[in-house]
Amino acid sequence: MIFEALQHLLIPAPKEVKALGYLREAIAIEARYARCHTAWATHLNKCQQHILTAAEGLEPGSTVMIIGSGALHDVPVADLRAHSLILVDIVHLPKIRKRFQNRPDVQLIEQDVTGLVRSLFFAKEAKPEVVDNLLKVDLVISLNILSQLPLNLIKYAGKHHIPLPDDFAGQVMAAHLGMLKTLAPHALIIGDVARCYYQGDDLLDKEVAVPDLNLPIPDDQWDWHIAPKGELDRDISLIHHVACWQITPDS
């Protein structure tokens, strides 16, 4: 915890990104990966397989954009070398910047894809800015962020008594899906749709993570053992139910 706090202090990031918890979250996810990578293995492998399947039909030299790229544990970077990569996240940790500093085929973009972070922080209102610096690509991937997009926004708004629309979370997710359609003719969406809390084999609670967004039937579904027993609680484990969609012009 001390090391994580020190990282948060020393790693540069815009003040609004730090204030809404995005840098702290990125650091914490890396720490959790170090502790839980064995439990995460099936999920990470599934993500990589679906990314490769989505990229199969691309011509060499195509451009793939990954939104929510994070630390890339779930991305088969080496197997995508035939293509240019655009890695989009609200903050990139130093090790990611260092890893790709000499790779002209990999572009890092730090972007709040909701367009809401600055308005919440500076204006204390939920008025989205236009996100217009993301270029059109051949394949866009939304990677494990769909249900996560509203969470920090809602938490910050609640803490600072900023009013939000009743269906704010659904609006943020729907806007994200709409943005994907403007960026590429083909999209891959991977994200958790439910969060299940277990005590042993007993299901204690199930939370729906994604409302009805008129998505088609998922191409695949699986469980992500994101927090094994002892990670969040001595007796309780958390499993995310994950779904995957390949969206094409005909979908």
C-alpha positions as CSV (number, residue, x, y, z in Angstrom):
1,M,0.0,0.0,0.0
2,I,2.8,2.4,0.8
3,F,4.4,1.7,-2.6
4,E,1.1,2.2,-4.4
5,A,0.7,5.6,-2.6
6,L,4.2,6.6,-3.5
7,Q,3.5,5.7,-7.2
8,H,0.3,7.8,-7.1
9,L,2.3,10.8,-5.8
10,L,5.2,10.5,-8.3
11,I,3.5,9.5,-11.5
12,P,2.4,12.6,-13.5
13,A,-1.2,12.9,-14.6
14,P,-3.7,15.7,-15.0
15,K,-5.2,16.7,-11.7
16,E,-8.7,15.8,-12.8
17,V,-7.5,12.3,-13.6
18,K,-6.0,11.9,-10.2
19,A,-9.0,13.5,-8.4
20,L,-11.5,11.1,-10.0
21,G,-9.3,8.1,-9.0
22,Y,-8.2,6.9,-12.4
23,L,-4.5,6.8,-11.7
24,R,-5.0,5.2,-8.3
25,E,-7.2,2.6,-10.0
26,A,-4.6,1.8,-12.7
27,I,-1.9,1.3,-10.0
28,A,-4.3,-0.8,-7.9
29,I,-5.2,-3.0,-10.9
30,E,-1.5,-3.7,-11.5
31,A,-1.0,-4.7,-7.9
32,R,-4.0,-7.0,-8.0
33,Y,-2.8,-8.6,-11.2
34,A,0.5,-9.4,-9.4
35,R,-1.5,-11.1,-6.7
36,C,-4.3,-12.7,-8.8
37,H,-2.8,-13.4,-12.2
38,T,-3.4,-17.2,-11.8
39,A,-7.1,-16.7,-11.1
40,W,-7.3,-14.2,-14.0
41,A,-5.6,-16.5,-16.5
42,T,-8.7,-17.9,-18.2
43,H,-10.2,-14.4,-18.6
44,L,-7.0,-12.9,-20.0
45,N,-6.6,-15.8,-22.4
46,K,-10.2,-15.5,-23.6
47,C,-9.7,-11.8,-24.3
48,Q,-6.6,-12.4,-26.3
49,Q,-8.2,-15.2,-28.3
50,H,-11.2,-13.0,-29.2
51,I,-8.9,-10.1,-30.1
52,L,-7.0,-12.3,-32.5
53,T,-10.2,-13.7,-34.0
54,A,-11.5,-10.1,-34.6
55,A,-8.2,-9.2,-36.3
56,E,-8.0,-12.2,-38.5
57,G,-9.7,-10.6,-41.6
58,L,-7.6,-7.4,-41.5
59,E,-5.1,-6.6,-44.2
60,P,-1.5,-6.3,-43.1
61,G,-0.8,-2.7,-42.1
62,S,-4.4,-2.1,-40.8
63,T,-4.9,0.0,-37.7
64,V,-6.4,-1.5,-34.5
65,M,-7.5,0.8,-31.7
66,I,-7.9,-0.6,-28.2
67,I,-9.9,1.5,-25.8
68,G,-9.2,0.6,-22.2
69,S,-5.8,-0.8,-23.1
70,G,-4.5,-0.6,-19.5
71,A,-1.4,-2.7,-18.9
72,L,-2.1,-4.9,-21.9
73,H,-2.2,-8.2,-19.9
74,D,-5.3,-9.1,-22.0
75,V,-3.9,-8.0,-25.3
76,P,-1.8,-10.3,-27.6
77,V,0.5,-7.4,-28.6
78,A,3.2,-9.7,-30.2
79,D,0.6,-11.4,-32.4
80,L,-0.7,-8.1,-33.7
81,R,2.7,-6.9,-35.1
82,A,1.4,-6.9,-38.7
83,H,-0.8,-4.0,-37.7
84,S,-0.5,-0.5,-36.3
85,L,-1.9,-0.2,-32.8
86,I,-3.5,2.8,-31.1
87,L,-3.7,2.3,-27.4
88,V,-6.3,4.5,-25.7
89,D,-6.7,4.9,-21.9
90,I,-7.3,7.8,-19.6
91,V,-3.8,7.3,-18.1
92,H,-0.8,5.1,-19.2
93,L,1.5,3.9,-16.5
94,P,5.3,4.6,-17.0
95,K,6.1,1.0,-17.8
96,I,3.7,1.1,-20.8
97,R,5.2,4.3,-22.1
98,K,8.7,2.9,-21.7
99,R,7.7,-0.4,-23.4
100,F,6.6,1.4,-26.6
101,Q,8.8,4.5,-26.7
102,N,10.7,3.1,-29.7
103,R,7.8,1.5,-31.5
104,P,6.5,3.8,-34.3
105,D,3.8,1.3,-35.0
106,V,2.3,1.8,-31.6
107,Q,0.6,5.1,-30.6
108,L,-0.4,5.9,-27.0
109,I,-3.3,8.3,-26.5
110,E,-4.5,9.4,-23.1
111,Q,-8.1,10.3,-23.5
112,D,-11.3,10.4,-21.3
113,V,-13.6,8.7,-23.8
114,T,-16.7,9.7,-21.8
115,G,-15.9,13.4,-22.3
116,L,-17.2,14.0,-18.8
117,V,-14.2,14.1,-16.5
118,R,-13.2,17.7,-17.0
119,S,-16.7,19.1,-16.8
120,L,-17.4,17.2,-13.5
121,F,-14.0,18.3,-12.0
122,F,-13.9,21.9,-13.2
123,A,-17.5,22.9,-13.8
124,K,-19.2,20.5,-11.3
125,E,-21.7,19.5,-13.9
126,A,-22.3,16.5,-16.2
127,K,-21.9,18.3,-19.5
128,P,-19.9,16.1,-21.9
129,E,-17.1,17.5,-24.1
130,V,-16.8,16.3,-27.6
131,V,-14.2,13.6,-28.1
132,D,-12.9,14.4,-31.5
133,N,-9.2,13.4,-31.5
134,L,-9.7,9.7,-32.2
135,L,-9.1,8.9,-35.8
136,K,-11.1,6.3,-37.8
137,V,-9.4,2.9,-37.8
138,D,-10.0,-0.6,-39.3
139,L,-11.0,-2.3,-36.0
140,V,-11.9,-0.8,-32.6
141,I,-11.9,-2.8,-29.4
142,S,-13.6,-1.8,-26.2
143,L,-11.7,-3.9,-23.7
144,N,-13.2,-4.5,-20.2
145,I,-14.4,-0.9,-19.7
146,L,-18.1,-0.7,-20.8
147,S,-19.6,-1.2,-17.4
148,Q,-16.7,0.6,-15.7
149,L,-17.1,3.9,-17.6
150,P,-19.7,5.5,-15.3
151,L,-18.4,4.3,-11.9
152,N,-15.7,6.9,-11.1
153,L,-18.0,9.6,-12.5
154,I,-20.9,8.6,-10.3
155,K,-18.6,8.3,-7.2
156,Y,-17.1,11.7,-7.7
157,A,-20.5,13.3,-8.4
158,G,-22.0,11.8,-5.3
159,K,-19.0,13.0,-3.2
160,H,-19.4,16.5,-4.5
161,H,-23.2,16.6,-4.7
162,I,-23.3,17.0,-8.4
163,P,-26.7,16.1,-9.9
164,L,-26.8,13.4,-12.5
165,P,-29.6,12.1,-14.7
166,D,-31.6,9.1,-13.4
167,D,-30.2,6.8,-16.1
168,F,-26.7,8.3,-16.1
169,A,-24.8,5.0,-16.2
170,G,-26.9,3.7,-19.1
171,Q,-26.4,7.0,-21.0
172,V,-22.6,6.8,-20.6
173,M,-22.5,3.2,-21.8
174,A,-24.9,3.9,-24.7
175,A,-22.8,6.9,-25.8
176,H,-19.7,4.7,-25.7
177,L,-21.3,2.2,-28.0
178,G,-22.3,5.0,-30.3
179,M,-18.8,6.3,-30.4
180,L,-17.4,2.9,-31.4
181,K,-19.6,2.9,-34.5
182,T,-18.1,6.2,-35.6
183,L,-14.5,4.9,-35.3
184,A,-14.4,1.7,-37.3
185,P,-16.5,-0.6,-39.5
186,H,-15.8,-3.5,-37.1
187,A,-15.9,-3.4,-33.3
188,L,-15.1,-6.0,-30.6
189,I,-16.7,-5.3,-27.3
190,I,-15.6,-7.3,-24.2
191,G,-17.0,-6.4,-20.8
192,D,-18.5,-7.6,-17.6
193,V,-22.3,-7.7,-17.6
194,A,-22.9,-9.0,-14.0
195,R,-21.0,-9.1,-10.7
196,C,-21.5,-12.1,-8.4
197,Y,-20.5,-12.3,-4.8
198,Y,-19.9,-15.7,-3.3
199,Q,-19.2,-17.2,0.1
200,G,-17.8,-20.5,-0.7
201,D,-20.2,-22.0,-3.3
202,D,-23.1,-19.9,-2.1
203,L,-24.2,-16.9,-4.2
204,L,-24.7,-14.0,-1.8
205,D,-25.6,-11.2,-4.3
206,K,-25.7,-10.6,-8.0
207,E,-25.5,-7.1,-9.5
208,V,-26.4,-6.3,-13.1
209,A,-23.5,-4.3,-14.5
210,V,-24.9,-3.4,-18.0
211,P,-28.5,-2.3,-18.6
212,D,-30.4,-3.2,-21.8
213,L,-28.4,-1.5,-24.5
214,N,-29.9,-3.3,-27.5
215,L,-26.8,-5.4,-28.0
216,P,-27.2,-8.6,-29.9
217,I,-26.8,-12.0,-28.2
218,P,-23.1,-12.3,-27.1
219,D,-20.7,-14.3,-29.2
220,D,-19.2,-15.8,-26.0
221,Q,-19.5,-15.6,-22.3
222,W,-17.3,-16.6,-19.4
223,D,-16.5,-16.0,-15.7
224,W,-13.6,-13.8,-14.5
225,H,-12.5,-14.6,-11.0
226,I,-11.5,-11.0,-10.4
227,A,-11.2,-11.2,-6.6
228,P,-10.6,-14.6,-5.1
229,K,-11.4,-15.2,-1.4
230,G,-9.1,-13.1,0.7
231,E,-8.6,-10.4,-1.9
232,L,-11.6,-8.2,-1.0
233,D,-12.8,-10.1,2.1
234,R,-11.6,-13.0,4.1
235,D,-14.6,-15.2,3.2
236,I,-16.1,-13.6,0.1
237,S,-15.0,-13.8,-3.6
238,L,-16.1,-11.7,-6.5
239,I,-16.7,-13.1,-10.0
240,H,-17.5,-11.0,-13.0
241,H,-19.6,-12.6,-15.7
242,V,-18.1,-11.3,-19.0
243,A,-19.6,-11.2,-22.4
244,C,-18.1,-10.6,-25.9
245,W,-19.6,-9.1,-29.0
246,Q,-18.2,-8.8,-32.5
247,I,-20.1,-5.9,-34.2
248,T,-19.9,-5.6,-38.0
249,P,-21.9,-3.4,-40.5
250,D,-24.4,-6.3,-40.8
251,S,-24.9,-6.7,-37.0
